[in-house]
Amino acid sequence: MRAWPATVLAALLLLAGLDDMAQAARRSSRAPTPSIRTQPAKPPIAELWRRLARPIPDVPGPLRIRDAQFEPIAWAELDGWTRDDHAAAFATFVTSCRPIVRNPHPPQEGRAVYPALYATCRRAVRAGNLTGAAARAFFEQNFRPVRIAKLGDSAGFLTGYYEPIVEGSRFPTGIFHVPIYRRPHDLVPPAGVRVSGSGFPNTGQSQRRASSGQLVPYYDRAEIEDGALDGQHLEICWIKDATDALFIQIQGSARIRLEDGTLLRINYDSHNGYPYTPVGRILIERNLVPRDEMSMQRIREWIRANPDGAKELRRQNRSFVFFRIVGLDDEREPSGAQGVPLMPGRSIAVDKALHVYGTPFFIEGDLPIDAARSNTAFRRLMIAQDTGSAIVGPARADLYWGAGDQAGRVAGRLRHAARFTMLIPREIDPVEAAKLMPLPLPRPAPVVATQPQPKAAAAQAAPAPEPPRKPARRRVLWR
């Protein structure tokens, strides 16, 4: 047998080893890759800064209210501030604070006032009952006064509302023939509205589903008064007068004294989706009532004197309100849109799209409270607890005066200008808010990428040589 030279054997062994390595590589490429837990890639610097720019729910941001102008003032500039009943205002404020403290992060609440008001409300609830100077000190230590008005205006606008008390019956009779309706079963709320036990908002387009399955606008006031809801058994009760029914819808609640003496309490539940049209404005535009005489009582007088025109006037307001029963033989004040009982002379309805319920406002005006022609000085701290479809704007409020005819007379006379001062929680103050803001990430060191340049480009970029008498300095390229 021929013996192989040592060099040949070594070469064969090397080739065999390389072939084994190639086959192993092919086997590994066909085999499943074992799972390896890796750290996620770090986001780029721009993404980190974008995340930091997102609003933080617990840290109040800057105060932004659409179409509003602000003027920070001192407490001493509020006329009548020291003479107000701060204990009564504080009790009303604490009533609004309790639901705020129970719900620190309501869904879709992105306004800066809410988290700031939440922090202030926690302190108010812990403080308990405060009287006199202690209540005043709480407001001064926790808020800053800022005058607020619509852009271009020097003052805001006030109206009043109340809770009517009328007679009624559980059954229709020759005297009680005007129905008060509960929410119809075919009423579809405005798009995007979640219906709760307290009904749905008083703005937006409500609809109904026609027999074809298509959504169409709901019946307006004229159609409902002509019997569009007859036979659906939606009547809560019946009252005497269609004008009373109109004003109950405008006020949003009522106490109805039934034939057996039972006091039936009803409150706003839903609406048919048409915007509210003030009938008083129609009378002014038609030159039927002078503007300076306009009041709720004046509207009633015109309707009584013009029964033939009353129905046509009512139907100019196509909006229609449906109600729910909220109590029997209950003498307590009605609940506002915030869900807390209103306080006569301390609760106001505001534009809920702009203001957070629970916000205090100090209002200064000369109002016809004592009589129709009087100018009673009104200087009072009020709490936002309600809203209304006609209450629109940053310095617009409806003052709640209580229940009954006397409250109705006062409320019906109010259509007056007044100065609004919004009490803003100190957490929104720029200095105070800055203490709560997290520090940004440190700025990353600049990274400069280098790339070799072609010789031709480098030659073109080279500076022109200096005169011979000054030798050129050598350039140093840092890499």
C-alpha positions in Angstrom: 0.0 0.0 0.0 1.4 3.3 -1.0 2.0 5.8 1.8 0.8 9.3 1.3 3.2 12.1 1.9 2.8 14.1 5.1 2.0 17.3 3.3 -0.8 15.7 1.2 -2.4 14.2 4.4 -2.4 17.6 6.0 -4.1 19.2 3.1 -6.8 16.5 3.0 -7.5 16.9 6.7 -7.8 20.7 6.2 -10.3 20.3 3.4 -12.3 17.8 5.4 -12.5 20.2 8.3 -13.6 23.0 6.0 -16.4 20.8 4.6 -17.6 19.9 8.1 -17.7 23.6 9.0 -19.7 24.4 5.8 -22.2 21.6 6.5 -22.6 22.8 10.1 -23.3 26.3 8.8 -25.9 25.0 6.4 -27.6 23.1 9.2 -27.6 26.1 11.5 -29.2 28.3 8.8 -32.0 25.8 8.5 -32.5 25.4 12.2 -34.9 27.7 14.0 -33.2 30.7 15.6 -33.5 30.5 19.4 -35.5 33.4 20.9 -33.3 36.0 22.4 -34.8 38.7 24.6 -33.4 42.0 23.5 -33.9 45.5 24.8 -36.3 47.6 22.7 -34.6 50.2 20.5 -34.3 53.6 22.2 -36.5 56.2 20.6 -34.8 59.1 18.9 -34.2 62.3 20.8 -37.0 64.0 18.9 -39.5 61.4 20.1 -38.3 61.9 23.7 -38.9 65.6 23.5 -42.3 65.0 21.9 -43.3 62.8 24.8 -42.2 65.4 27.3 -44.4 68.0 25.5 -47.6 66.0 26.3 -49.8 67.5 29.0 -49.6 66.0 32.4 -53.0 65.5 34.0 -51.9 66.3 37.5 -50.0 69.4 36.7 -52.1 72.4 35.8 -51.1 74.0 32.5 -51.6 77.6 31.4 -55.1 79.1 31.7 -56.8 79.1 28.2 -60.4 80.1 27.7 -61.6 80.7 24.2 -62.5 84.2 23.3 -61.7 85.6 26.7 -59.5 88.4 28.0 -57.9 88.4 31.5 -56.8 91.1 33.9 -55.1 90.1 37.2 -56.1 92.4 40.0 -55.6 92.7 43.8 -58.2 91.7 46.4 -58.5 95.3 47.4 -59.8 96.2 43.9 -63.0 94.0 44.4 -65.7 96.4 45.4 -67.6 94.9 48.4 -65.3 91.9 48.8 -64.7 92.4 52.5 -68.5 92.9 53.2 -69.6 89.7 51.5 -70.8 86.6 53.5 -67.7 84.4 52.9 -69.0 81.7 55.1 -72.1 81.2 52.9 -69.9 81.2 49.8 -67.5 78.7 51.3 -70.3 76.3 52.2 -71.5 76.5 48.6 -68.0 76.0 47.3 -67.5 72.9 49.5 -70.7 71.4 48.1 -69.2 71.6 44.7 -65.9 70.3 45.9 -67.1 66.9 47.1 -67.8 65.5 43.6 -64.6 66.9 42.4 -62.6 65.3 45.1 -64.3 61.9 44.4 -63.3 62.1 40.7 -59.8 63.5 40.3 -59.5 62.3 36.6 -62.8 62.6 34.8 -62.6 61.3 31.2 -62.1 63.9 28.4 -61.4 66.7 30.9 -58.3 68.5 29.7 -58.8 72.0 31.1 -56.1 73.4 33.3 -58.6 74.6 35.9 -59.8 71.1 36.9 -56.6 69.6 38.4 -55.8 72.9 40.1 -59.4 73.1 41.5 -59.1 69.5 42.6 -56.0 70.3 44.8 -57.8 73.3 46.3 -61.0 71.3 46.9 -59.1 68.7 48.9 -57.9 71.5 51.2 -61.4 72.9 51.4 -63.1 69.6 52.3 -60.4 69.0 55.0 -60.9 72.4 56.4 -64.5 71.7 57.5 -66.9 74.5 58.3 -65.3 77.9 58.1 -66.9 81.1 59.2 -66.2 84.8 58.8 -62.6 85.7 58.5 -61.4 82.1 58.2 -63.5 81.5 55.1 -62.3 84.8 53.6 -58.7 83.9 54.3 -59.1 80.5 52.6 -60.2 82.1 49.4 -57.5 84.7 49.5 -54.8 82.2 50.3 -55.8 79.6 47.7 -57.0 81.8 44.7 -56.0 84.8 42.7 -58.6 87.2 41.4 -58.6 87.7 37.6 -61.2 89.9 35.8 -62.6 88.1 32.8 -64.6 89.3 29.9 -65.3 88.5 26.3 -62.6 89.8 23.9 -63.4 93.5 23.2 -66.0 93.8 26.0 -65.6 95.7 29.2 -68.2 93.7 31.2 -70.2 90.5 31.3 -73.9 89.8 31.1 -76.3 88.5 33.8 -79.8 86.9 33.7 -81.7 85.1 36.4 -83.6 81.9 36.8 -85.7 80.2 39.4 -87.8 77.1 40.0 -91.5 77.6 39.2 -94.2 76.2 41.5 -97.4 75.4 39.7 -100.6 73.4 40.2 -101.1 70.2 38.3 -102.9 66.9 38.0 -102.0 63.3 37.4 -104.8 63.0 34.9 -106.0 65.3 32.1 -109.1 67.4 32.9 -110.8 70.4 31.5 -108.6 72.6 33.6 -105.4 70.7 33.5 -104.8 69.9 29.8 -101.2 70.8 29.1 -98.9 67.8 29.3 -95.4 67.6 30.8 -93.5 64.9 29.0 -90.8 62.4 30.0 -88.1 61.4 27.5 -89.6 59.6 24.4 -88.3 56.1 23.7 -87.4 57.0 20.1 -85.3 60.0 21.0 -81.7 59.4 19.8 -79.1 61.7 21.7 -76.6 63.8 19.9 -73.7 62.0 18.3 -71.0 61.0 20.7 -73.1 61.7 23.8 -73.2 59.0 26.5 -76.6 59.0 28.1 -76.4 58.8 31.9 -79.0 58.7 34.7 -79.1 62.5 34.6 -80.1 62.6 30.9 -77.9 64.2 28.2 -76.6 67.7 27.5 -78.9 70.5 26.4 -77.0 71.2 23.2 -76.5 69.1 20.0 -78.8 67.6 17.5 -81.1 65.0 18.9 -82.8 62.7 16.3 -85.3 59.9 15.9 -85.3 56.8 13.7 -87.9 56.9 11.0 -89.8 53.8 9.8 -87.3 53.6 6.9 -84.5 53.2 9.5 -83.0 56.6 8.6 -82.1 59.1 11.4 -84.1 62.3 11.0 -84.4 65.5 13.2 -86.8 65.0 16.1 -90.2 66.7 16.3 -90.1 70.4 17.0 -92.3 72.4 19.4 -95.1 72.9 16.9 -95.3 69.2 16.0 -95.3 68.1 19.6 -98.0 70.6 20.6 -100.0 69.3 17.7 -99.9 65.8 19.0 -96.8 64.1 17.6 -96.3 62.3 21.0 -99.9 61.4 21.6 -100.6 57.7 22.5 -97.0 57.0 23.8 -98.0 57.4 27.5 -95.1 59.9 28.1 -97.2 62.3 30.3 -95.7 62.8 33.8 -98.7 65.1 34.7 -100.8 67.9 33.3 -100.8 71.6 34.1 -103.1 74.5 33.3 -101.2 76.8 31.0 -99.0 76.4 28.0 -97.1 79.5 29.0 -96.2 77.9 32.3 -95.0 74.8 30.4 -92.8 77.0 28.2 -91.3 78.8 31.3 -90.8 75.4 33.1 -88.8 74.3 30.1 -86.7 77.5 30.1 -86.0 77.2 33.8 -85.2 73.4 33.6 -87.1 72.3 36.8 -90.3 72.8 38.6 -92.4 71.9 41.7 -95.9 70.8 40.7 -98.5 70.7 43.5 -100.9 67.9 42.6 -104.6 67.7 43.4 -104.1 65.7 46.6 -101.4 68.1 47.9 -98.4 66.0 46.8 -95.4 68.0 45.7 -94.0 66.5 42.5 -90.4 67.5 41.7 -89.3 67.4 38.0 -86.0 68.2 36.5 -84.4 68.5 33.0 -83.7 65.2 31.3 -83.3 65.7 27.6 -84.2 67.9 24.6 -85.4 67.6 21.0 -82.2 69.0 19.6 -83.2 72.5 18.3 -81.4 75.6 19.6 -83.2 77.7 22.1 -84.8 80.9 20.7 -85.7 83.5 23.4 -89.3 84.6 22.9 -88.5 88.0 24.5 -86.1 88.7 21.7 -88.8 88.0 19.1 -91.1 90.5 20.9 -88.3 93.1 20.8 -87.4 92.5 17.1 -91.1 92.9 16.2 -91.3 96.2 18.2 -94.0 94.6 20.4 -92.2 95.3 23.7 -89.5 97.9 24.2 -86.1 96.5 25.0 -85.8 98.5 28.3 -89.1 97.0 29.5 -88.3 93.4 28.7 -88.7 90.9 31.5 -90.4 87.5 32.2 -93.4 89.3 33.7 -93.7 91.6 30.6 -93.7 88.5 28.3 -96.6 87.0 30.4 -98.5 90.3 30.2 -98.2 90.4 26.4 -99.3 86.7 26.1 -102.4 87.3 28.3 -103.3 90.4 26.2 -102.7 88.6 22.9 -104.0 85.0 23.2 -104.3 84.6 19.4 -100.6 85.4 19.0 -99.4 83.4 22.0 -99.2 80.0 20.2 -97.3 81.5 17.2 -94.9 83.2 19.6 -94.2 80.0 21.5 -93.5 78.1 18.3 -90.8 80.5 17.3 -88.8 78.6 19.9 -88.6 75.2 18.3 -86.7 73.7 21.2 -88.6 71.4 23.5 -87.5 69.9 26.9 -88.3 66.6 28.4 -88.3 65.9 32.2 -87.8 63.2 34.8 -89.3 62.9 38.3 -86.7 63.5 41.0 -88.7 63.5 44.1 -92.0 63.7 46.0 -92.8 66.1 48.8 -89.2 67.2 48.7 -88.7 70.8 49.7 -85.0 70.9 49.0 -83.4 73.0 46.3 -83.1 71.4 42.8 -79.8 70.0 41.6 -77.9 71.8 38.9 -75.9 70.2 36.0 -73.0 69.5 38.4 -75.4 67.2 40.3 -75.4 69.1 43.6 -78.2 71.1 45.2 -78.3 74.8 44.1 -78.0 77.5 46.7 -80.3 80.6 46.1 -78.2 83.7 45.7 -74.9 81.7 45.5 -75.3 79.3 42.5 -74.8 80.4 38.9 -75.2 78.7 35.6 -72.2 79.2 33.2 -71.0 78.1 29.8 -69.9 74.5 30.6 -67.8 74.4 27.4 -65.5 77.1 28.9 -65.8 76.8 32.7 -65.4 74.0 35.2 -68.1 73.4 37.7 -67.1 74.6 41.2 -65.2 77.6 39.9 -65.9 80.7 42.1 -66.8 84.1 40.5 -67.1 87.4 42.2 -69.8 89.4 40.5 -70.3 93.2 40.8 -73.4 94.8 39.4 -76.4 97.1 40.1 -79.5 95.0 39.7 -83.3 95.5 40.0 -83.6 93.1 43.0 -85.8 95.1 45.3 -88.1 96.5 42.6 -88.3 96.7 38.8 -86.7 100.2 38.7 -84.2 99.8 41.5 -80.4 99.5 41.3 -79.6 97.3 44.2 -75.8 96.9 44.7 -75.0 93.3 44.1 -71.4 92.3 45.2 -71.3 88.6 45.8 -69.1 85.5 45.5 -70.9 82.9 43.4 -70.1 79.3 42.5 -70.6 77.7 39.1 -72.9 74.7 39.5 -75.2 74.7 36.6 -75.5 75.5 32.8 -78.0 76.3 30.2 -78.3 76.3 26.4 -78.6 80.1 26.4 -75.6 80.7 28.6 -72.7 81.1 26.2 -69.5 83.1 26.6 -66.7 83.5 29.2 -68.5 86.3 31.2 -72.1 85.1 31.0 -74.0 83.8 34.0 -77.6 82.9 35.1 -78.2 83.6 38.8 -80.3 81.1 40.7 -82.8 82.9 43.0 -84.8 80.0 44.5 -88.4 78.7 44.0 -91.7 80.4 43.8 -93.3 83.6 42.5 -91.1 86.1 44.3 -87.9 84.4 43.1 -89.5 84.4 39.6 -90.2 88.1 39.7 -86.6 88.9 40.7 -85.1 86.4 38.1 -87.4 87.7 35.4 -86.1 91.3 35.8 -82.4 90.5 35.3 -80.9 91.3 32.0 -78.0 93.5 33.1 -74.3 94.1 32.6 -71.9 93.2 35.4 -68.2 92.7 36.1 -66.9 89.2 36.5 -63.9 88.3 38.5 -62.8 84.6 38.2 -61.0 83.2 41.2 -58.2 81.1 39.8 -56.5 78.4 41.9 -53.0 79.4 42.8 -51.7 76.2 41.3 -52.2 77.8 37.9 -50.0 80.7 38.9 -46.8 80.5 36.7 -44.5 80.4 39.7 -46.5 77.9 41.6 -47.1 75.7 38.6 -43.4 75.6 37.7 -42.7 74.0 41.1 -44.8 71.0 40.0 -43.4 70.6 36.5 -40.8 67.8 36.0 -37.4 68.8 34.8 -36.7 68.0 31.2 -34.1 65.4 30.1 -30.5 66.8 29.8 -29.8 68.0 26.3 -27.8 65.3 24.4 -24.2 66.1 23.4 -24.0 67.2 19.7 -22.9 64.4 17.4 -21.1 65.5 14.2 -20.8 63.0 11.4 -17.7 63.1 9.2 -17.3 61.9 5.7 -14.3 61.9 3.5 -14.6 64.4 0.7 -13.4 63.8 -2.9 -10.1 65.4 -3.7 -11.7 67.6 -6.3 -14.3 68.9 -3.9 -11.7 69.4 -1.2 -9.6 71.4 -3.6 -12.5 73.5 -4.5 -13.4 74.1 -0.9 -9.8 75.0 0.0 -9.4 78.7 0.8 -7.5 80.9 -1.5 -3.7 81.2 -0.7 -2.6 84.2 1.2 -0.1 86.6 -0.2 3.5 85.2 -0.2 4.6 87.6 2.4 2.3 85.9 4.9 2.8 82.1 5.0 -0.5 80.1 5.0 -1.4 78.6 8.4 -1.9 74.9 8.5 -5.6 73.7 8.9 -6.3 71.0 11.4 -9.3 68.8 10.7 -10.9 67.4 13.8 -12.5 64.0 13.4 
